[in-house]
């Protein structure tokens, strides 16, 4: 049963990543001709973190409202972290140039553009109700046998 739960979590996170990436692609990449590799790396890092956090949250929090209350800030924070980590590790820039005003402005724009603060709580709710439905169906099948 745990493998099915993990597959559901990974499936819904991939669907959410695809929706968020398509939204971001239409608004930024296609219009401004920015390198797509940067966005793929950013989304890979973000949704790997989202999958790990989803596994933890779905096993610890059983109420849907609690998942939404945790999902919105996590959806904002994770997407805010990855561009900064990417800039600091991958790009050859002067590290002393980064100041708090630049970082906060960049983070706000990034979180609004990707819509993960909306998509990630929806992913958590879909996983929650899917796992609950599968558990009810499996318990009914076990009672019939």
Secondary structure, DSSP 4 states (H G I P E B T S, - for coil): -HHHHHHHHHHHHHHHHHHHHHHHIIIIIHHHT--HHHHHHHHHHHHHHHHHHHHHHHHH---HHHHHHHHHHHHHHHHHHHHHHHHHHTS---GGG--HHHHHHHHHHHHHHH-HHHHHHHHHHHHHHHHHHHHHHHHHHHHH-
